[in-house]
């Protein structure tokens, strides 16, 4: 599973990365978590507001900070897809 946190480094972006790491740890799964800070790379996902969360190439949240429980549900939905 590939998870990307899109954001330029603001406190919410850092918190989203922490929440994503916590969700992966809680689920006990293998995931590659990457931080994407380059604005041009972020724009490739058509995201206008950060932070944003991308799971397996799909934007799951943008412009808000999902909590660990929400991220776990997003990951599980993506595993079932």
N, C-alpha and C positions, 0 to 999 in steps of 0.2 A: 504494500500500500504506500502511496506517495502523498504526503501532506505538505502543502506550502502555505506559509503565512505571508501575506502580502502587506507590506507597510514600510514606512521610511524610518521607523525606530522610535515612534512616539510611545508613551507609557501604555496606551491601549494595545498597540501592536505587540509590545513585549509581554503583556498579560495574556494576549491571545496565544502566543507561542507557548507560554507556560501552561495554559489551559489545555492546549492540544497535546503537549507532552504528558500532562497528568492523565488525560483521557486515554491515551495509548497505553500508559503504564497500568491504569485501572483495568483495562480490557485484556492486558497481557498479550498483546499482539506485536508483530514486527511491523514497523513503519519507518519510512525515510522521511524525516521532518526537515524542511529547508525554509530558511528565511529569505524572502525576495524583497530587497530594498530599492533596487534600481527602478526608477519611475517608468522607463521604457518597457521593462519586463512586466511591470504591473499593468501597464496599459494594454498589453497583449491579451489580457483576460477581460478587457472591457469593463474594468472596475473603476468607478469614478470616486468612490470613497473608501478609505482604509480605516481600520484594518479589514482584511478580507481573508477568508479561509477557503483553500482549494484542496479538494480531495480527489485523487485520481483524475486530475485535469478538469474537474467540474467545480465551479464557484458555488460554495454552499452557504456562505454568508458574506455580506459586504456592508461596510459602514456601521457595523455594530460589533459588540463583544459577546459572543455566545459563551455560556458557562460550560463547565466540564461535562455536566449531564447532557446538554444539548449536543456537544461535540461527539460524545459517545454515541448518541442516537444517530448522528450523521454518519459516523464511521460504520456503525452496524448496518444502516440502510445501504451504504455503498458496498459492504461485504455481501449483502444479499442480492444486489443487482447483477 
